[in-house]
């Protein structure tokens, strides 16, 4: 029996694509720091280049949110990886500021494309939170290894960009396992509006500020460590690597608990814990305080993010809210370095931390409310696409009942048998009347 419906893609290609898409944002502190140190750019200008990278990523997410099911993940994933390799490769190979900026923007769009395809595919998995956890484990391990390796390879602004381009090139073979719609579901023609628009809009808006708050600190973490805590670059690299390693442990522990924690508690309590870590890190004046804040923060952050990605997938199994939420996160991430720099100049690093912590606490409530409502919604209602006609799925033509389901989301075809009206001839009518008289 043949079935035209594509199966959900395997998890490992999505994990690899997730890693390629997120590597640039994870390496943002060293990218911005090296641009400032090795090119004729001020710290604010270097931060703007990092913002341009992340804006390119956000643009890709908003552009592709409704187009991934229509075109299929493989061509878009390959386009994203190609743009990432070319853009970051160009930025790594030249010291001309216009070419560096152009390469960063193109590479950022490529990273965002890869992230969008990965998010849509993860939403189509049977357990999207587990797959997103694997992706966060992978990107944390990759970024941690690069933080330990790059300082030993020498100076120059190009090394982080070259590393990101290399990751994109290495992930290319995994795209061979992608193809067709990302999930069995409604027809890819005319996607319509995503379900649960109010909850999805709240989640998307909150995630923008959630990411902005954390990226504002992440973008100036190198400055806090160097200027306020007095740490050299090598020590900062070790601290960042340890922090990302703590993220690996945090995601592993959350995976062990699985759905036993629900969604609301990890999202709400985790966001509040992150707010406290940001306040601690921004006020650090030595190695102990800085390392403690960074390590605790990075241990909790990917755990909460994995639950948020799973929450977005629950709102729309076709992945549209997951892609839009990811794009909003990229937009917040893009604005983060500039916001962090402005807040640090206005209030100092400790004051910046207090403002960012308060903003995180403000969005923790709405995020928790969305998680509670999603948890109360029956799983079948969240996962089963609406069928036209309101009837149960029929068996495939030419097969017995129960041998295979109809493609999910396909219109229900009701076979209508034409009504036949028999008109009797006069002779036949007289014969019928005589038979009735005899029987009567």
Helices and strands as residue ranges (DSSP letters): H 11-26, H 28-38, H 43-64, H 68-71, H 73-93, H 97-123, H 128-150, G 151-153, H 158-171, G 172-177, H 197-223, I 224-228, H 233-257, G 258-261, H 264-282, H 287-315, H 320-376, H 379-383, H 426-439
